[in-house]
Amino acid sequence: MQVKYNYLDQQFASVEAYLQDLRKLVASGEFTLGPFVEAFEEKFAAYIGVKHAIGTNTGTGALILSLKAVGVKPGSEVITVANTFIATVGAIVATGARPVFVDCDERYQIDVTKIESAITSETAAILPVHWAGCPPEMDKILEIASRHGIPVVEDACPAVGAKINGRFAGTFGKVNAFSMHPLKPLNLWGDGGIIVTDDDKAAEFIRLYRNNGILDRDHVEIWGVNDRLQPFQAVIGSRVLDTVEDLVEARIRNARLLDDGLKGLEHFIRPPYRPVGFREVYQLYLVTATRRDELVKFLVSRGVEAKIHYPIPIHLQNAARNLGYKCGDFPVCERQAQEIITLPAHQHVTQEQINYTLMMIREFYR
Ligand SMILES: Cc1ncc(COP(=O)(O)O)c(C=O)c1O
């Protein structure tokens, strides 16, 4: 049996409705920002429950603009977690700021007890990550940030649909970023990003900055870049957004089946602690396994496309050499990099495929 990691051919197997929508866009000739992008932004803002949503080229771009919008600049420091996708950190570096890492906890999320000691007079933002689609402890992060007067920017890139006690990821920080990359819960036939905020000033800055600083046809207000979301993607995203709640629920169901099925194997393979009230969207279904590398090979050889996100922590990557970190600085993150495994649990995985995955895991540890 095959249990695939990539499900996009299945998600878009029935494409006619999307093509109908695209015909309307083509007939309008509105190929740069315009009404289709605006309609999608409004729909997304209403879904999340924020005042402003602003589409960008990528989640990385959304992060860079969000950080700039809260005042991060060359010489600033931005606190983030050592286990994330490289783009979190690349976005900090792209603003000219210095990334300051803290270790993660046993939920694979930023260890909130380590944030305060990382704050300095140069700290311009805290950038917690909803890593793998799982919210970190946002209440504690907000409390520390407000005590020090530091803005929070959520890297909610993998976490469209995630919630804490009914409140969506992306509604906690001042300015927050989502990715709509193909393998994120909300996706749109290519790269895409979206920024959300309730702050009018930040929204105004981001709208200008993502469009070369152009106020109107004849007036350029600030220096900016072209980081616009493409209208055809807004059209696709709008239809996918209608399905997001269902697909998130399907992922949650699959994650529960895997969690339950792994009971009894705790000595070998363990899901993280999942506190009540935290709605994870399982952009990645992560667990910790002994003999991880052998297990991945075994599963792949049996048709289960297991992956590792990621085997080398960011502070030990060549790109991070100049940051001055070394092996041993973030022991939890470094241990997890050797133990973590991603199992397919997306919305198109069937119960039969989950059972097969579990059977193969049991066979491996027998
Ligand atoms: C945590 C995190 N941050 C940032 C990004 C960057 O998003 P994008 O690939 O859309 O630039 C991603 C996803 O790729 C991510 O998972």
The ligand as an SDF file (V2000), in Angstrom:
LIG
                    3D

 16 16  0  0  0  0  0  0  0  0999 V2000
    7.0850   28.0390   10.0960 C   0  0  0  0  0  0  0  0  0  0  0  0
    7.1760   28.5560    8.6990 C   0  0  0  0  0  0  0  0  0  0  0  0
    7.5840   29.8170    8.4900 N   0  0  0  0  0  0  0  0  0  0  0  0
    7.6770   30.3220    7.2550 C   0  0  0  0  0  0  0  0  0  0  0  0
    7.3610   29.5740    6.1420 C   0  0  0  0  0  0  0  0  0  0  0  0
    7.5650   30.1960    4.8020 C   0  0  0  0  0  0  0  0  0  0  0  0
    6.4520   30.2120    3.9950 O   0  0  0  0  0  0  0  0  0  0  0  0
    6.6150   30.2470    2.3990 P   0  0  0  0  0  0  0  0  0  0  0  0
    7.1510   28.9240    1.9740 O   0  0  0  0  0  0  0  0  0  0  0  0
    5.2240   30.5050    1.9120 O   0  0  0  0  0  0  0  0  0  0  0  0
    7.5310   31.3680    2.0610 O   0  0  0  0  0  0  0  0  0  0  0  0
    6.9240   28.2500    6.3180 C   0  0  0  0  0  0  0  0  0  0  0  0
    6.5130   27.3790    5.2050 C   0  0  0  0  0  0  0  0  0  0  0  0
    7.0540   27.1140    4.2300 O   0  0  0  0  0  0  0  0  0  0  0  0
    6.8500   27.7250    7.6320 C   0  0  0  0  0  0  0  0  0  0  0  0
    6.4710   26.4620    7.8620 O   0  0  0  0  0  0  0  0  0  0  0  0
  1  2  1  0
  2  3  1  0
  2 15  2  0
  3  4  2  0
  4  5  1  0
  5  6  1  0
  5 12  2  0
  6  7  1  0
  7  8  1  0
  8  9  2  0
  8 10  1  0
  8 11  1  0
 12 13  1  0
 12 15  1  0
 13 14  2  0
 15 16  1  0
M  END
$$$$
